[in-house]
Amino acid sequence: MNTIAINAQLDPVDQALERGLKDLWFPVLPSAHVKENPVSIRRLGYKIALWRDQAGTLHALEDHCPHRGAPLSMGVILGDRIACPYHGVEVREDGTVTRVPGSPGCKLEGSKATRRFHVTESNGAIFLFNATDPHLPSPPPLVLPEELTSPELSSFLCYVEWGCDYRYVIDNVMDPMHGAYLHKQSHTMSEGEISAEFQVRDVPTGFIFEKKGQRDVNFDWTEWRESGHIHTMHLEIPYPKTGGPGGNFAIVGAFAPAEKNVSEVFFWRCRKVQGWQRDTWRFLYKNRLEQRHWNVLEQDRVAVEAMEPDANHREFLYAHDTGIVRLRRRLKSLAQAQLQAGSGKAL
């Protein structure tokens, strides 16, 4: 490994970003993946057990029994509690040990010995709040962007894992120019210039990186948003009339780090449709358009996964990459602020 990559691994800011920023909501799994049995996932630097109680309410704890460290996800669901498979220790959804059947009355009983995670569900996904405080009594509400909450829009969730650092996914979305090359055979991105001038435009919740003088032709712009205690990315793909009603095809993206060099990728594909047009759009999407969109996403995945893990430390960036540079600096400043707040020292 080269010196640049080694230094990046030792950099506390880089390490903080690799795990994911604190005090934000992250999508971690589609809701349909957690059914009658507990599920174990690795996200945001933690191993997490997810389960549902009899009412279907979702709960999440660190997947680590406080007694001997056995995985709680292999245990038995007891409503809002889960019993460790190794010695039967019961842990409530708030992290409190309620029963130690092998040694009743021991000091472990009644202690908040397990980290709990606040989770909620919306738009087909499970969202987890990556709290700095492991004992946070309640998180701020999850406020999703209008594209996912407005009754005027209809959306489909696209979920996939990529074998790369999640920041590579962010860089890929913050790069409109690759659409004219990597996706030039796509039914929606075959038009437009293969060279372009770009500009950065600030908006109240973030910024837009866009091609000058080209709109509604190809993948022409990307927006970064910081609002509702969640970071999201937005773009639009122009659609021909043969793609059905609803105008441009809006995409909302949110991403989470899983294991090292594994990313959880969530894209919601949205169109502004109501009434019979909504039914038409949803039928058309499932029967004709979805596979085409998967093909485009697969092109991105293959290209990004083929990059070396330290590729972003050995780059020669130019004007088309201004959005990536701007966003990397922003994320670095947020990580620095969080580290400073945690240590009380200037970085």
RAJO-V935595 format. One record per pair of residues at least 12 apart in sequence whose ideal C-beta (glycine too) atoms are under 10 Angstrom apart, sorted by the first residue. I is the first residue (numbers start at 1). GAP is how many residues later the second one is. Records with the same first field share a line. If there is no record, write none. Layout:
# RAJO-V935595
I=GAP  GAP
This chain:
# RAJO-V935595
1=308  309
2=308  311  312
3=310
4=306  309  310
5=303  304  305  306  307  308  309
6=304  307
7=306
8=301  302  304  305
9=300  301  304
11=321  324
12=323  324  327  331  335
13=318  319  320  321  322  323  325  326  334
14=153  299  318  321
15=30  320  324
16=29  315  316  318  319  320  322  323  326
17=148  149  150  240  311  314  315  317  318  319  321
18=27  147  148  149  239  242  243  317
19=24  25  26  27  111  238  241  316
20=23  24  25  26  108  110  146  211  235  236  237  238  315
21=23  109  111  210  310  313  314  316  317
22=22  107  108  109  110  111  312  313  316  317  319  320
23=106  107  108  109  110  113  116  117  206  311  315  318
24=20  103  104  105  106  107  115  116  118  202  204  205  206  207  230  232  310
25=93  94  95  97  102  103  104  105  114  115  116  117  118  119  203  204  205  206  207  229  231
26=17  18  99  100  101  102  103  104  140  204  205  228  229  230  231  238  240
27=16  95  96  97  98  99  100  101  115  117  130  132  203  205  226  227  228  229  237  238  239  241
28=13  14  15  16  20  22  32  89  91  97  98  99  100  102  228  230  236  238
29=12  14  19  21  29  90  92  96  97  98  99  130  227  229  235  237
30=91  93  94  95  96  127  128  129  234  236
31=21  25  27  90  91  92  93  94  95  96  126
32=92  93  94  125  127
33=17  92  93  126
34=16  17  18  22  24  25  26  85  87  92
35=16  17  21
36=15  16  41
37=14  15  36  37  39  40
38=12  13  14  21  23  25  33  34  35  36  37  38  39  44
39=12  13  21  24  34  87
40=23  31  32  33  34
41=19  22  32  85  87  215  217  218  223
42=21  215  216  217  218  220  222
43=17  74  83  85  87  213  214  215  216  219  221
44=73  84  86  212  213  214  220
45=85  212  213  214  215
46=14  15  16  17  18  69  71  82  84
47=15  16  17  24  25  26  212
48=12  13  14  15  16  24  25  67  68  69  71  80
49=12  13  14  15  16  22  23  24  25  26  33  42  65  68
50=13  23  67  69  76  78
51=21  22  24  25  26  27  28  29  30  31  42
52=25  27
53=24  25  26  27  28  29  40
54=23  24  25  26
55=24  25
56=65
57=22  23  36  62  64
58=35  61  62  63  68  69  70
59=18  20  21  22  23  33  34  35  57  58  59  60
60=33  55  56  57  58  59  66  68  69
61=12  20  21  30  31  32  33  34  53  54  55  56
62=29  33  51  52  53  54  55  72
63=12  19  51  52
64=20  27  49  50  51
65=17  18  19  20  21  22  23  24  25  26  32  48  49
66=18  23  25  29  31  34  42  45  46  47  48  49
67=17  19  20  21  22  24  30  33  35  36  39  41  46
68=16  18  19  21
69=15  17
70=14  15  16  17  19
71=13  14  15
72=12  13  14  17  18  19  42
73=12
74=12
75=13  14  15  16
76=12  14
78=12  13  14  20  21
79=13  14
80=12  13  14  18
81=12  13  15  16  17  18
82=32
83=15  16  18
84=13  16
87=13  14  15  16
88=12  13  14
89=12  13  14  17  19  20  24  25
90=19
91=17  21  22  23  25
92=20  22  24
93=21  23  24  26
94=18  20  22  41  43
95=16  17  18  19  20  21  22  39  40
96=13  14  15  16  17  18  20
97=12  13  14  15  16  17
98=12
112=22  23
114=20
115=16  19  20
116=15  18  19  20
117=12  13  14  17  19  22
118=12  13  18  19  20  21  22  24
119=20  23
120=19  21  22
121=21
122=20  22  26  27
123=21  24  25  26  32  33  34  129  143  145  147
124=24  31  32  33  34  35  142  144
125=19  23  32  34  129  139  141  143
127=12  15  17  102  103  127  129  139
128=14  128
129=12  13  100  101
130=99  126  127
132=206  209  210
139=90
140=88  89  90
141=87  88
142=86  87  88
143=84  85  86  87
144=83  84  86  88  108  110  124
145=60  78  80  82  83  85  87  89  105  107  109  123  125
146=104  106  124
147=85  87  89  103  104  105  121  122  123  124  125
148=84  102  104  106  120  122
149=79
150=120  122
151=123  127
152=94  118  119  120  121  122  126
153=93  97  99  115  117  118  119  120  121  125
154=92  115  116  117  118  119  120  123  124  125  127  128  131
155=95  96  97  112  113  114  115  116  127  130
156=111  112  113  114  115  125  126  129  130  133  134  137
157=95  109  110  111  112
158=93  95  107  108  109  110  111  132  135  136  139
159=105  106  107  108  109
160=103  104  105  106  107  134  137  138  140  141
161=97  98  101  102  103  104  140
162=93  96  99  100  101  102  103  135  138  139  140  142  143
163=95  96  98  99  100  138  141  142  143  146
164=97  98  99  101  137  140  141  142  143  144  145  147
165=92  95  96  97  98  139  142  144  145  146  147
166=89  90  91  92  95  96  97  98  99
167=88  90  96  145  157  160  161  164
168=87  93  95  132  135  136  137  139  141  143  144
169=64  84  85  86  87  88  94  95  96  97  98  131  132  135
170=52  54  61  63  83  85  93  154  157  158  161
171=133  136  140  141  144  150  152  153  156  157
172=50  61  81  83  93  128  129  131  132  135  152
173=46  49  50  51  60  61  62  78  80  82  92  94  127  150  151  154
174=33  35  48  49  50  59  61  147  148  149  150  151  152  153  154
175=34  44  47  125  145  146  148  149
176=16  20  22  33  34  35  38  42  43  44  45  46  59  144  147
177=16  17  18  19  21  32  34  41  42  43  142  143  144  146
178=41  121  122  125  126  142
179=13  38  39  40  41  56  58  117  121
180=12  13  14  15  16  31  34  37  38  39  40
181=13  122
182=37  114  117  118  120  121
183=35  36  54  112  113  114  116  117
184=34
185=110  111  114
186=32  33  51  106  107  109  110  113
187=50  52  53  55  56  102  105  106  108  109
188=30  31  49  50  51  52  55  60  61  101  104  105  108
189=28  29  30  31  48  49  107
190=28
191=23  25  26  27  47  49
192=19  22  24  25  26  27  28  46
193=18  20  21  24  25
194=24
195=16  125
196=14  15  16  17  18  22  24  123  124
197=13  14  15  16  17  122  123
198=12  13  14  22  23  121  122  123  124  125
199=12  13  14  22  123  124
200=122  123  125  126  127
201=20  22
202=124
203=20  21  22
204=21  22  23
205=18  19  20  21  22  23  26  27
206=17  18  19  20  21  25  26  27  28  120  121  124
207=15  16  17  18  19  116  119  120  123
208=13  14  15  16  17  26  27  115
209=12  13  14  15  26  111  112  113  114  115  117  118
210=12  13  25  113
211=109
215=21  23  33
216=20  21  22  23  31  32
217=21
218=19  20
219=16  17  18  19  32  77
220=15  16  17  18
221=13  14  15  102
222=12  13  14  29  31  101  102  105
223=12  13  29  100
224=99  102  103  106  107
225=27  29
226=104  108
230=24
231=22  23  24  96  99  100  103
232=20  21  22  23  34  36
233=18  19  20  21  22  34  94
234=16  17  18  19  34  36
235=13  14  15  16  17  18  32
236=12  13  14  15  34
237=12  13  14  32  56  59
239=32  50
242=42  46  47
243=28  38  41  42  45  46  49
244=27  29  33  36  37  38  39  40  41  44  45
245=26  27  28  29  30  31  32  33  35  36  39
246=24  25  26  27  28  31  32  34  35  38  39
247=24  25  26
248=22  23  24
249=20  21  22  23  32  36  40  44
250=18  19  20  21  22
251=16  17  18  19  42
252=14  15  16  17  18
253=12  13  14  15
254=12  13  14
255=12
260=49
261=44  48
263=38  41  42
265=32  35  36
267=26  30
269=16  20  21  24
271=13  14
312=12  16
335=12
